[in-house]
């Protein structure tokens, strides 16, 4: 079996290798800080491939990375705070998916970059 069959036809092998390198760097950042991989991965990877492909890839990576943490986290979770986040995800993910499927990829890239920049400024401001 060839690995080229696993890469979408509109993504070159070099682009796939670059996305893997970006995933490694963003995963390393997540390993050190516990968060932030999406802030690195999404703008860089979506500049090389379609944002809807990159967003789906990020969800898969995050799901696989977080799955082993679930049993211990379940024991220590603040269920009321988690319920608020789940509610937000149930509302936000379908809306985001809709926009990913409807907007032009270049427009989507600029929107993602603007959100990342705004969140970076918020983090740098020290606001909690």
Secondary structure, DSSP 4 states (H G I P E B T S, - for coil): --GGGGS-TTS-HHHHHHHHHHHHHHHHHHHHHSS-HHHHHHHHHHTTS-HHHHHHHHHHHHHHHHHTTHHHHHHH--HHHHHHHHHHHHHHHHHHHHHHHHS-HHHHHHHHHHHHHHHHHHHHHT--
